[in-house]
Amino acid sequence: MKWYIPREHGAWSMWITPYLIGAFISPWTWMKVIAFAGLFFLYMSSAPLLEYVRCSRRKKASPLPSLLIFSFTGLLLILFPVLSDPSILWYCGMALPFFLVNLYSARRKKERLIINDIAAIIALSASSLLAVHLGYGGYHPIGLYVWLLSIFYFTGTVFHAKSMIRERGNRLIKRAANLYHALYVIIPIFFGLWWVSLIYLPSALKVWLTPFNSKIRPITLGVMEIGFSVLFFIMSVWLMGQFVII
């Protein structure tokens, strides 16, 4: 039996970071730990599921055993918070259409499209809504703030990664990455949300200071993005705690 494990560093950060931000800025409950474990195994099941959708059934090492083990464990764990508050299933419903986009892209073998990356970001970042809901025992608008903050942040990382790896040497992609980061630093200031600009500034400086056509190994880029995700988490928890009514 072959274990199919998600290998994308960015995708791991896209659900873990928003969840931890939501967990840290909302009241504590052990259900957050159980839900995190459930989401962990459900995310693990995404790799064998996508492999299966890519018509991998003809391969010798079927992804089905891995899919069944991960998905069953994840569903079993997530059942506890669902039974305590069935309304959290709304967040699953919100994320499902975007995950279906990923399945469709995998089936059509068009997973490198930006629209597929953005769909994954929207779905995975919804973990913040769940964490905040569990903390407050119901919907709280702070969860929406974290969700949107995460979506815009990780969309920026997609543009940067493409300009560094698959689209290296493409001036249009590099300019798009520079412009996107300029907009998401400048626009919040016009709405009096200067602290949001401060959260995004380190990532923007990373993009602006990276020379065009730089040669960076994918593993090095992945480690760097993990480091910036940690910084994004720290600054989000600190600044939201200071300037958002929680």
N, C-alpha and C positions, 0 to 999 in steps of 0.2 A: 504493500500500500504506500502511495506517495502522498505526503502532506503538502497541500497547496496553501502557501502563506502569502498574504499581501506584502509586496516588496517595495511599494512606493513610499519613500520617506514623507513626502508632502501630504499624501492622503492620510497617513497616520495622524499627522499634526492637525489636519482639517477637522477631525472629530474630537480628538483628545483635548486640544487647546481650548476650543469654545466650551466644551463640557467642564473643564477645570475652572475656567473663568466664571461660568455660571454657578458652579459649586462653591467657589470661594466667596462670592459676593452675596450669597443667599444663606439663610439660616441652616445650621447643620442638622442632618438626619442620616441614619445608617442606610436608609433606602438609596442614597446617592452612591454608596459603595456597591451595593447589590446591582443597581442599574448600570454602573460603570462596567462591572464584570459581565453583565448581560450584553451590553453594547460591544464590549471587546470581542466576545465570541461571535456575535452576529456580524461584526466587521470582518473577522477572520473567515467567515463563511462566504464573503463576497468574492474572494479569489477563486475557490473551486466553482462557485456559481457562474462567474464570468467565463471561466475556462470551459465549463460545460456548454454554455451558450455559444461559444466560439466553435461549436461542432467538434469538440474534443472527444466525443464518444468513441471515435475510431482509434484513439490512443490506447496503448497497452495499460497504462496506469490511469484508471478512471478517476475523475475528481469526485464521484458520487460519495464514496465512503467518507472522505474529508468533509464534504458538504453536509452530510447528514450528522456527523459528530459535532461539528461547530455550530450548526444551526439549531440542533436539538438542545445543546448546552446553553446557548444564548437565549433561546425561547423559554427554557425552563427557569433561568435566572430572572429574566425580565418579567416573568409571570408574577413575581412577588410584588413589585411596585404597581403593576397593572391591576392586580386584585385589590390593592389598597386604594387605588384611585384610577378607575377605568378611563377617566377623561384624558389621561396622557396618551391614549391611542390616537387622539387628534393629531399629535405631532408626527406619528407614524404616517397618517394619511397625508399630511403636508409634504413629507419627504418622499413618499412613494412615487409620485409622477416623475420626479427628477431622477430617481434611481432607475425607473423604467427607461429613461433616455439613455442611461449608461448601458443597460442591457441591450437596447436596440443598437447602440453604437458598436457594442462588442459583437453582436450578431452580424452587422454589416461590415465589421472590421474597419471602422472609422473612429477609433478611440483617440486619435491624436488631434481631433478637432477641438478648438477652444470651447465651443458650445458644450461639448461633452464634459470638459474640465469644470466649467462653470456650473453645470447641472450637478456634478458630484460635490462641489463646494457648497451649494445651497442645501443639498440633502444632508451632508455630513455635519455642517455647522449647526443644523437644527438640534444637535445634541445639547446646545446651550439652553434651549427652551425647556427641555426635559429636566435638566439639572436645577434650573431656577424654579420650575413648577414643583419639584419634589421638596425644595427648600421651604417654599412659602405655602405649600399645601394647596396650590392652585395657580392659575395664570397670574403672572406679574409682568408689567411692561419692561422691566429691566432685562428680561430674557430676550425680548425682541431687539433691544438695543445691542446686546451682545451678539445676537445672530447677525444683524446687519453689519456691525463692526467687523465681524469675522469674515463675512462674505466679501466685503470690499478689500480687506487685508489679503486674503488668500487668492483673490482674483489677480491682485498685483503680483503675487509670487509666480502665478502661471505665466504672465507676460515676461517676467524676468527669466524664468527657467527656459522658456522657449527661445528667448534672445541669446541665451548662453549655450544651449545644447543643440536642439534640433533645427533652430533657425539662426544659428550663429553665422554672422556675416550678412544677415538680412537687415539692411538699414531701416526698412519700414517697421519691422517688429521692434527694433531697438528704440526707434522714435516713439512708437506706440507705448512702450514700457515707460519711457521717460515722461511722456505726456500724462499717462494715467496716474503716475505717482505724483506729478505736480498738481493735478486736479484734486486728488484725494487728500493732499496736504492743505491746499489753498481754500477749497470750497467750504469745509467746516468752519473756517474763520468768519466767513460772511454770515453764518448762522449763530455766531457767538460761542461756538464749540471749539475753542482754541486747544483745549485739552485732547480732543480727538486728533487734531493735527499733530500734536506732540507724540501721541501713540504711534502714528503712522510715520513720523519723521525718520527714525532709524532705518526703516525699510526703504524709504525714498532715497536717503543718502547712499545706501548700499547700491541702488540701481544707478543713480547719477554718477557716482564715483567709479563705477566699473567701466573701464575703457571698452570701446566698441571692438568687437571681434576678439575678446579675451578668450584664452584657452584655459578652461577649468574642467577638471575631471568631474564626471557626474557624482561620484561618491563625495568629493570635496564640496560640491555645490549642495548636496543633500545634508551634509553635516552643518554647513553654514546656515541653511534654511531652518534646521532644527534649533540652532542657537538663536536665530532671530525670532523664531516662534516662542521660545522661552522668554525673550525680552518683551515680545508682544503681550504675553500672558502677565508678566510682572507689572508692566506699565498699565495694562488695562485694569487689573485688579486694584492697583494703587490709585489711579486717577479717577476711575469710576466710583471708588469708595469716597473720594474727596468731593466730586462735583456732581454726582447723580444722587437723587433722593432714593435711598434704598429702604 
